[in-house]
Amino acid sequence: YNRLLKQKNAILKKQHADRKLLEIYNFKLAEFLEILVEKRKFFIEKFKPFVEHVFKTIVGAAEELNFEYITRFSDISSQAEIFAFLEERSEREIRNFGSLYGIQKDDLLFEINDRDARQYGSQGQQRTIVLTLIIALVEYMYETIGEYPILILDDVMSELDESRKIQLLSSFKSDMQIFLTTTSVTDIMDKIQNEFELYEVENGKIERLGDY
């Protein structure tokens, strides 16, 4: 899909776009677009319960997270309909010198207590959503393949309040392998429930401080 889209955009950037060639590209893009939209819908349906569970673990009952997959093709059920949709908008894309429609324009909408988190969420709330997605994906992968991937969290504590730090750390399973970096460790050491190794990096040198 990405390769076809790149080639289509190359045609659209020309002063006089080849409409017949665009029709061919739209036909092939519609074929892959139908598959990818269905795959995304299927994944979101399976993934959503993991996200909701992890978010409640970190935040508690005070906030509720909802999210949905936003696509122009949610109500278009066949390759023929997607092709017709793209063809009807070809002239607009020619005038724009680029693609205006396709799954590259899809997005996820996140709402906390029914308010758009992108517009109204605090930095801490937005960071919590990102962490929720990462940890939920780890849990989803464990459910799917039977083992946890290595999780790397780089300075994630800086924008979380005290309660969210505690809940995040308590959400880590004992059989996860996690690399967690932070500029200050004293405020979280006694909150980490699992065994861990502590290293300090200063001026490019790594020093092992011990097991805890």
C-alpha positions in Angstrom: 0.0 0.0 0.0 2.7 2.5 1.0 4.7 1.8 -2.2 1.6 2.3 -4.4 0.7 5.5 -2.5 4.2 6.9 -3.0 4.0 6.1 -6.8 0.5 7.7 -7.0 1.8 10.8 -5.3 4.6 11.0 -7.8 2.0 11.1 -10.6 -0.1 13.7 -8.8 2.9 16.0 -8.3 3.2 16.4 -12.1 1.7 19.4 -13.8 -0.5 17.2 -16.0 -1.4 14.0 -14.1 -2.1 10.9 -16.2 -5.7 10.2 -15.2 -5.7 6.7 -16.7 -2.7 5.7 -14.7 -4.3 7.3 -11.6 -7.3 5.1 -12.1 -5.1 2.0 -12.1 -3.4 3.0 -8.9 -6.7 3.8 -7.2 -8.0 0.3 -8.2 -4.9 -1.4 -6.6 -5.0 0.9 -3.6 -8.6 0.0 -3.0 -7.7 -3.7 -3.0 -5.2 -3.2 -0.2 -7.2 -0.5 1.6 -10.1 -2.9 2.1 -7.8 -5.5 3.7 -6.0 -3.0 5.9 -9.2 -1.3 7.2 -10.7 -4.7 8.2 -7.4 -5.8 9.9 -7.3 -2.5 11.8 -10.9 -2.9 12.9 -10.2 -6.5 14.0 -7.1 -5.4 16.0 -8.9 -2.5 17.7 -11.7 -4.8 18.8 -9.3 -7.3 20.3 -6.9 -4.6 21.8 -9.5 -2.3 23.4 -10.2 -4.4 26.5 -6.4 -4.5 27.3 -6.2 -0.7 27.0 -9.2 -0.2 29.3 -7.9 -2.6 31.9 -4.4 -1.1 32.0 -5.7 2.5 32.1 -7.9 1.6 35.1 -4.9 -0.1 36.8 -2.8 3.1 36.5 -5.5 5.7 37.1 -8.2 4.0 39.1 -11.9 4.8 38.8 -11.6 8.6 38.7 -11.1 8.7 35.0 -12.5 6.7 32.1 -10.7 6.2 28.8 -12.5 5.6 25.6 -10.9 5.3 22.2 -12.0 4.5 18.7 -10.6 4.0 15.2 -11.4 7.0 12.9 -11.5 6.2 9.2 -13.4 7.6 6.2 -13.9 4.0 5.1 -15.8 2.6 8.1 -19.0 2.4 6.2 -17.5 1.3 2.9 -17.7 -2.5 2.8 -16.2 -3.5 -0.6 -13.2 -2.9 -2.8 -15.6 -1.6 -5.5 -17.1 1.0 -3.2 -13.6 2.1 -2.1 -12.5 2.4 -5.7 -15.5 4.5 -6.5 -14.9 6.7 -3.5 -11.3 7.4 -4.6 -12.2 7.9 -8.3 -14.9 10.4 -7.4 -12.2 12.5 -5.6 -9.5 12.2 -8.2 -9.9 15.7 -9.5 -9.6 17.2 -6.0 -6.4 15.3 -5.5 -5.0 16.4 -8.9 -5.7 20.0 -7.9 -4.0 19.4 -4.6 -0.9 17.7 -6.2 -1.1 14.9 -3.7 -3.3 12.2 -2.1 -6.0 13.4 0.2 -7.7 10.1 1.0 -6.6 6.7 2.2 -5.7 4.9 5.4 -2.7 7.2 5.9 -5.2 9.7 7.0 -6.8 7.4 9.6 -6.4 8.2 13.3 -7.3 7.1 16.8 -9.6 9.3 19.0 -8.9 9.2 22.7 -11.4 10.6 25.2 -11.0 10.9 29.0 -14.4 11.3 30.7 -15.9 12.0 27.2 -13.5 14.9 26.5 -11.0 14.8 23.6 -7.7 14.0 25.4 -5.6 15.6 22.6 -7.3 19.0 23.0 -8.3 19.0 26.7 -6.0 16.4 28.4 -3.1 17.5 30.6 0.4 16.5 29.8 0.2 13.9 32.6 -3.0 12.5 31.1 -1.6 12.4 27.6 1.6 10.7 28.9 -0.6 8.2 30.8 -2.4 7.3 27.6 0.9 6.7 25.8 2.1 4.4 28.6 -1.3 2.7 28.7 -1.0 1.8 25.0 2.6 0.5 25.4 1.8 -1.7 28.4 -1.5 -2.9 26.9 0.4 -3.8 23.7 2.8 -5.8 25.9 -0.1 -7.6 27.5 -1.7 -8.2 24.2 1.5 -9.7 22.8 1.8 -12.0 25.8 -1.8 -13.2 25.3 -1.1 -13.7 21.6 2.4 -15.4 21.6 2.8 -16.5 25.2 5.7 -14.4 26.2 6.5 -10.8 27.1 8.6 -8.6 24.8 11.4 -6.5 26.4 9.9 -3.2 27.5 12.0 0.0 27.4 10.6 3.1 29.2 12.7 6.2 28.8 12.1 8.9 31.5 8.4 8.2 31.7 8.1 9.3 35.4 8.8 13.0 34.9 5.2 14.1 34.0 3.3 11.7 36.2 1.9 12.6 39.6 2.7 10.4 42.7 -0.3 8.2 42.5 0.2 7.5 38.8 3.8 6.6 39.4 2.8 4.1 42.1 0.1 2.5 39.9 2.3 2.3 36.9 5.1 0.6 38.8 2.6 -1.8 40.4 1.2 -2.8 37.0 4.6 -4.4 36.0 4.5 -8.2 36.1 7.3 -10.1 37.8 8.2 -12.0 34.6 8.5 -8.9 32.5 12.0 -7.7 31.5 11.9 -3.9 31.7 14.5 -1.2 31.2 13.4 1.9 33.0 15.4 5.2 32.9 14.8 8.1 35.3 16.8 11.2 36.4 15.9 10.6 40.0 15.5 7.1 41.5 15.1 7.9 45.2 11.4 8.7 44.9 10.4 5.5 43.3 12.8 2.8 44.7 10.6 1.9 47.6 7.5 1.8 45.3 8.9 -0.9 42.9 7.3 -4.1 44.1 9.5 -6.5 42.0 13.2 -7.2 42.3 15.4 -5.0 40.2 19.0 -4.1 39.3 20.1 -0.5 39.6 22.7 1.2 37.3 23.9 4.8 37.2 25.0 6.4 34.0 27.2 9.6 34.3 29.4 11.1 31.7 29.1 8.1 29.5 30.2 5.7 32.2 27.9 2.9 33.6 28.2 1.8 37.2 26.2 -1.0 38.8 24.8 0.1 42.1 23.3 -3.2 43.2 20.3 -5.5 43.5 17.1 -4.5 45.2 
